[in-house]
Amino acid sequence: MLKLAGVSKTFSIGSINEKRALDRVDLSLKPGEFVTVIGGNGAGKSTLFNCISGMYEIEEGQIILDGMDITNQPEYKRSRYIGRVFQDPLKGTAFDMTIEQNLAIALGKGQPADFRPGVTKKNIKYLQERLALLDLGLEDRMKDKVGLLSGGQRQALTLLMATLVKPKLLLLDEHTAALDPAIAKKVMELTRQLVEKENLSTLMITHNMKASLEFGTRTIMMHDGKIIMDIKGEERNTMTVDKLIAQFEKRSGTALENDRMLLS
């Protein structure tokens, strides 16, 4: 479903602040594969997502999505095929529009623009049924503005919006990091359910090493713009956080010095 071949990204080229954020990264995802991504600060995780989504242009390499070369496609075109949920709950929704209006926009993703109403009786029933899956009571608040929702409710809504029209690829960029533990756990369970139900090809950045081994089917670790570990199958089934830290230190040649990862 996704193939990255030799993808590189460098910031501030030619200046004293030049930084190689991605260094000839190779990565492949099969359809329906759920891959968790971990790594310390500056490892290249968010840069990887920004290059896949088209937010950043790359200097070299190729990005193939479901057989399409999207390397040079602008971000707005890639958004037809890629769903993304950010760490900040405020980024995924229009706060001054109602829940039903936000969902109607998401439902129209990839459709030709026209002057028909976005919210109709037909799709309202469907959207209520989808909202009910979140088990947050939002199906009874369709007329409420999104700005009235809590951070956890907004993030759950954003997750639903990102998957309402099945994307070829779902990018989850530390989407529970800004939530309190109880709500974060709820959103992660919703994530698991949606990904499994829709068989979504998914990349999820997390700072929680325990979660990186509990969720998904495969775990990759990044360091200095490279993928230094790719864990799957029996190796992943028997992997522990302590073993993961030891492997990181062995393969990177440095100690893991990320408090968020070590304390989670």
C-alpha positions, -999 to +999 in steps of 0.1 A: +000+000+000+029+024+008+065+023-004+092+048+004+125+043-015+156+063-005+136+093+008+157+121+022+148+155+036+173+182+047+164+215+063+183+248+060+205+235+032+238+253+029+235+271+062+252+266+096+218+251+108+217+224+080+200+193+094+195+160+076+161+150+090+155+119+068+185+100+055+176+077+025+147+060+043+132+028+029+098+016+042+070-006+029+035-012+043+012-040+032-025-033+029-041-034+063-008-032+082-007-012+114+028+001+121+038+020+153+067+045+150+089+054+180+121+073+184+137+101+205+134+139+199+147+148+164+146+112+152+126+122+121+092+108+130+070+138+122+092+148+093+085+113+079+048+120+082+051+155+067+069+141+037+044+113+031+015+137+034+031+163+011+036+190+037+073+189+029+090+183-004+118+158-005+152+162-021+156+126-033+137+093-033+103+082-042+069+078-025+044+052-039+009+049-025-013+020-038+007+019-070+006+057-076+037+078-076+028+107-053+063+120-048+056+153-065+019+156-058+009+186-037-005+181-002-041+189-012-042+161-038-026+136-014-053+144+012-078+126-010-061+093-002-045+101+032-062+106+065-043+123+093-048+130+130-025+154+147-014+156+184-033+189+188-071+182+191-077+217+177-062+209+143-086+183+130-119+202+132-135+236+125-144+248+160-171+273+149-190+247+129-214+221+142-206+184+146-228+175+117-212+202+095-177+189+103-188+154+095-205+164+063-172+180+051-153+148+059-180+127+041-175+148+010-138+142+009-126+134-027-160+142-042-165+169-069-175+203-055-211+213-062-238+235-047-259+208-031-264+209+007-237+191+026-260+181+054-291+161+043-316+139+060-301+109+043-265+114+055-276+127+090-288+092+099-257+076+086-235+101+105-254+096+137-248+058+134-211+064+129-209+088+159-227+063+181-197+040+176-176+064+197-199+058+227-195+095+238-231+106+233-222+129+204-249+114+182-274+134+203-254+167+200-252+170+162-262+207+163-236+216+189-205+235+178-173+216+180-157+243+201-180+232+230-164+197+230-136+186+253-102+178+239-108+140+240-142+144+224-127+165+196-098+140+190-123+111+188-144+131+164-112+139+143-104+102+142-138+094+129-136+122+103-102+109+091-117+075+085-153+084+074-142+080+038-118+051+039-083+064+033-056+044+016-033+054+044-040+067+080-014+088+097-017+091+135+008+117+148+009+112+186-028+117+186-033+109+223-003+127+237-023+159+246-051+139+264-053+128+300-046+091+306-082+079+309-093+097+277-061+087+259-069+051+267-104+055+253-092+071+221-066+044+216-093+017+219-114+035+194-083+037+171-078-001+174-115-008+166-116+016+136-084+003+121-093-033+125-129-028+113-119-009+082-087-028+076-068+005+074-031+007+065-019+028+094+013+045+106+011+057+143+037+078+160+038+073+198+062+082+226+048+053+247+070+023+241+046-001+259+018+011+236+041+007+206+043-030+213+006-035+223-010-018+193-006-027+157+012-055+139+047-040+136+070-015+153+098+006+138+122+028+157+139+058+142+171+076+151+190+104+133+166+102+103+170+065+098+150+034+106+173+014+129+148-012+141+119-030+123+102-054+147+074-078+137+063-114+140+076-136+169+103-111+177+077-084+184+055-109+204+083-115+228+097-080+229+095-060+262+102-023+269+135-032+286+146-053+256+135-025+233+157+001+252+186-023+251+182-029+214+180+008+207+212+015+226+230-014+209+220-003+174+222+035+178+254+034+199+238+059+223+217+058+254+180+066+251+176+101+267+139+108+261+120+113+294+086+110+277+095+076+263+113+063+294+086+075+319+055+065+299 
